[in-house]
Amino acid sequence: MKLLYVFLFLPIMLFAQEDKWYKSIDQALLNANEVYQLQLKRKGLNSFPEELSQLPNLVKLDLSKNKIHTFPDTLTYLSKLQFLDLSRNDIESIPEHISQLESLAHLDLWDNYIDRLPEQMSELKNLKYLDIRGVAMSYDKYNSYLKMMEGLEFFMSEPCDCQE
């Protein structure tokens, strides 16, 4: 009877776990293999937590409204990541290796200090949503990004007469 109970309710328990947003890295590390969503917004973080590498099934990551400056090279170990919110940080560049986040479908970079998007972003075949509003750019960059991100739900601020 117990075995029947496990087979009937295990899928429900797993589904419930996938819907849970963990709100602290310490809490998430207690169940590292069952963490699918992690929200660390407004935590005053200056960098990506190194412990993220211990969350192999992470699908959604919200690091918005922090003070993060760099997009780490090590983020590519999150092979299942589909949703990444880095809005309202201090990120200055997106590395070329972002193309290794093959599952990424939603990327929010709104209100950062990004100077350019790497061409490799066009290799993200699952990417459906990209927001880079609040990033100042020239007309040339604006037009090249429009072409590069064709087919996406793509949000940019209007270009300016600014210097490159």
C-alpha positions in Angstrom: 0.0 0.0 0.0 2.8 2.4 0.8 4.4 1.7 -2.6 1.1 2.6 -4.3 1.0 5.8 -2.2 4.5 6.8 -3.3 3.7 6.2 -7.0 0.5 8.1 -6.8 1.7 11.2 -5.0 5.3 11.5 -6.0 4.6 13.3 -9.2 2.4 15.8 -7.3 5.1 16.4 -4.7 7.7 16.9 -7.5 5.4 19.3 -9.3 4.8 21.3 -6.1 8.5 21.5 -5.6 9.1 22.9 -9.1 6.6 25.8 -8.4 8.4 26.9 -5.2 10.6 30.0 -5.3 13.5 29.8 -2.8 14.4 33.2 -1.4 17.7 32.5 0.2 20.8 30.6 -1.0 21.2 28.9 2.4 17.6 27.5 2.2 18.1 26.4 -1.4 21.3 24.5 -0.5 19.4 22.3 2.0 17.6 20.8 -1.0 20.0 21.6 -3.8 18.8 19.0 -6.3 15.1 20.0 -5.8 15.7 23.8 -6.4 14.1 24.9 -9.7 13.5 28.6 -8.9 15.6 31.0 -6.8 14.8 34.6 -6.1 17.6 36.7 -4.6 16.4 40.2 -5.5 17.2 43.1 -3.3 19.9 41.2 -1.3 22.7 43.8 -1.9 24.7 41.2 -3.8 27.9 42.5 -5.6 28.4 39.3 -7.5 26.7 36.1 -8.5 26.8 33.7 -5.5 29.3 30.9 -6.1 26.9 28.4 -4.6 24.7 28.6 -7.7 27.0 25.9 -9.1 25.5 23.5 -6.5 22.0 23.9 -8.0 22.0 21.6 -11.0 18.3 21.8 -11.8 17.9 25.6 -11.5 15.4 26.8 -14.2 14.5 30.3 -13.0 17.0 32.8 -11.4 16.0 36.3 -10.3 19.0 38.4 -9.2 17.3 41.7 -9.9 17.8 44.9 -7.9 21.3 44.1 -6.6 24.7 45.7 -7.2 26.2 43.0 -9.5 28.9 44.3 -11.8 30.0 41.3 -13.9 28.3 38.4 -15.6 30.5 35.5 -14.5 32.1 33.0 -16.8 30.9 30.2 -14.5 27.2 30.8 -15.2 27.3 28.3 -18.0 27.2 25.4 -15.5 23.4 26.2 -15.2 22.6 24.2 -18.3 18.8 24.0 -17.5 18.4 27.8 -16.9 15.5 29.2 -18.9 14.7 32.4 -17.0 17.3 35.0 -15.9 16.4 38.3 -14.5 19.4 40.6 -14.0 17.5 43.9 -14.2 18.5 46.9 -12.2 22.1 45.9 -11.5 25.4 47.4 -12.5 26.4 44.9 -15.2 28.7 46.5 -17.8 29.1 43.6 -20.4 27.6 40.3 -21.4 30.3 37.7 -22.2 30.4 35.8 -25.5 30.0 32.5 -23.7 26.3 33.4 -22.9 25.6 31.3 -26.0 26.3 28.2 -23.8 23.1 28.9 -21.9 21.2 26.9 -24.5 18.0 26.5 -22.5 17.7 30.3 -21.9 14.3 31.6 -23.1 13.9 34.8 -21.0 16.7 37.3 -20.3 16.0 40.6 -18.5 18.9 43.1 -18.5 16.8 46.2 -18.1 18.5 49.2 -16.4 22.2 48.1 -16.5 25.3 49.7 -17.9 25.8 47.3 -20.8 28.1 48.7 -23.5 27.4 46.0 -26.1 25.6 42.7 -26.7 27.8 40.0 -28.1 26.9 38.5 -31.5 26.8 35.1 -29.9 23.5 36.0 -28.3 21.9 35.3 -31.7 23.0 31.6 -31.1 20.5 31.3 -28.2 17.9 29.4 -30.2 15.4 29.1 -27.3 15.6 32.8 -26.4 12.1 34.4 -26.8 12.3 37.5 -24.6 15.1 40.1 -24.1 14.8 43.4 -22.3 17.6 45.9 -22.5 15.6 49.1 -21.8 17.5 51.7 -20.0 20.7 51.0 -21.8 22.0 54.0 -23.7 23.1 53.2 -27.3 23.7 54.9 -30.6 21.5 54.6 -33.7 24.1 52.1 -35.2 23.9 49.8 -32.2 20.2 50.1 -32.0 19.8 49.0 -35.6 22.3 46.2 -35.4 20.6 44.8 -32.2 17.2 45.0 -33.9 18.5 42.9 -36.8 20.4 40.5 -34.5 17.4 39.9 -32.2 14.8 39.6 -35.0 12.0 37.3 -34.1 12.2 37.9 -30.3 10.0 39.8 -27.9 12.6 42.4 -27.7 12.5 45.7 -25.7 15.0 48.5 -26.1 15.0 52.2 -25.3 15.1 54.6 -28.1 18.6 55.4 -29.5 20.4 58.6 -28.7 22.9 60.9 -30.4 25.5 59.6 -27.9 29.2 58.8 -28.6 30.3 55.2 -28.8 
